[in-house]
Structure formats: C-alpha cells, structure tokens
Amino acid sequence: MIQVIPSIALRKGKVVKMRKGDPLSEKAYDENPLDLAKRFEDHGIEVVHLVDLEGAEKGSPKNFHVVEAIAGYTDLKIDFTGGISTDGDIAKAYEAGAHYITASSIAVTDPDLFASWVVTYGREKITLGADVTDIVSKEIAFRGWQKKAHKGLVEHVKFFYDRGLKYVKTTDISRDGVLEGPAFDFYADMIKTFPEISVLASGGVRGVDDIQRLNDIGVFAVIFGKAYYEGILKLKDLERFLTKKEA
C-alpha cells in the first residue's frame, strides 16, 4: 500500500505553499507547524515531509527549531529537506529529531559527496530529491528550484542508482501547487527504468483518486500539500491508505 506523506513547507517558521516553485506566488497559511503535525498524527499519519524553503534557497538549513518541536511533541517520523549540504547539517538534523533527510542541490553540485552519504548513513535514511522543470525536458532543478542543472533526470538518478540508492523523491514542478493531477506516466516510466528504486511522487495531487492511481502504478509514497491546505483533500479521506495499528 502506498504511503501518504503530508508536506509542511516553511519560511520563517510559517507554513507556506507556492505554485510551480514561483516565490512570487507564495501563500502563507494560518497554521502552526506543530499543531498541524499533531493533527496529521491524530489521523494516523506516520511520516511528515518538512521542507525548509529558506534553507533550500540559501544552501544551509534555517528551521531546525521546527524539527525539534515536532520531534519533541509527536511520534511522527520527520523527513527533513532544504539546504542540507554538509555532514554537519545531517548531524544537526538527526540531533533535532529528523528520522530521514532528503537532499537535492548537493547531489547536483557534489554528487560524490551525496553518494557517500548513502553508504555512511544508510540507504534507508537518505532520499535523493530529483525534481524536474517539466516531464518533457526532465531537466533537474535545484537550489529551491531556482537553478537548472542542465542535466536530465535519468542520467542524474542512474549515477546514484548504481551506487546503492533506494529512495527518490521526484516532482514535476510544472504541476506543483496547481491541482491538475500528478504526472502518472512520468512516474510509471521512472518505476520501469529503475525497478529497484522506491519512488516518492510529489506535485499535482487533487484527492484520493489520484493517490489510488499512483498506488496502482506502484509508487512507494505520495507527498501532498496544496489539496489539503485548500480544503479539497480531507484527512478522513485518507483512511483507506492508513494502516490501523494493533492495540
């Protein structure tokens, strides 16, 4: 069964969301990150994707305090991302309470270093963020999606696939935050090309039908955000995808 993972994107400690990665489209939501995380946990969510937007843009995480708060007051597993560039950043993330880290920019600027992390910290703990500007060019975007790597997705992922990578989170940026549906064929092709990689799909999710279709394709996990924040996707709608814990 596909894992459903809500995204909490942060700027200056506030929950925000953009359209297609455009900073000018950024919208802040009247949500406290910790209260939001507690609500997710109360509905059976087990993992949250915590995005440090300032960190992603500046190349150094800025919101470790939010990781600490969520880790301290919930049992959620935190996948932290945004500007992780050094072993020190990873150490701080784990110390703050993150269970996993997702890194994107460093995999572009220093692929050997990122590949070494997969070995050092374990392939269960490190996810490659490989987001593309669109599914036609499949060109990798990084540094908060504000820069282009002039490198294609398949070439980029294969380098790490050959070095033991297990998890890839990939977003079709052209669909992110616009509620037009995920790029289903894109994810199906990814799974066919890299059958031993667990793919985390992000971008465009409108509701449970989209999630069910991604599940049927064989996607490992789906990350959702805008549909929930805009009141289109309700947490109770996700119950079919959540494993009931035995008492």
Buried (B, 14 or more C-beta within 10 A) or exposed (E): EBBBBBBBBBBEEBBBBBBBBEEEEBEEBEBBBBEBBBBBBEBBBBBBBBBBBBBBBBBBBBBBEBBBBBBEEBEBBBBBBBBBBBEEBBEBBBEBBBBBBBBBBBBBBEBEBBBEBBEEBEBEBBBBBBBBBBBEEBBBBBBBBEBBBEBBBBEBBBBBBEBEBBBBBBBBBBBBBBBBBBBBEBBBBBBEEBEEBBBBBBBBBBBBEBBBBBBEBBBBBBBBBBBBBEEBBEBEBBEEBBEEEEE
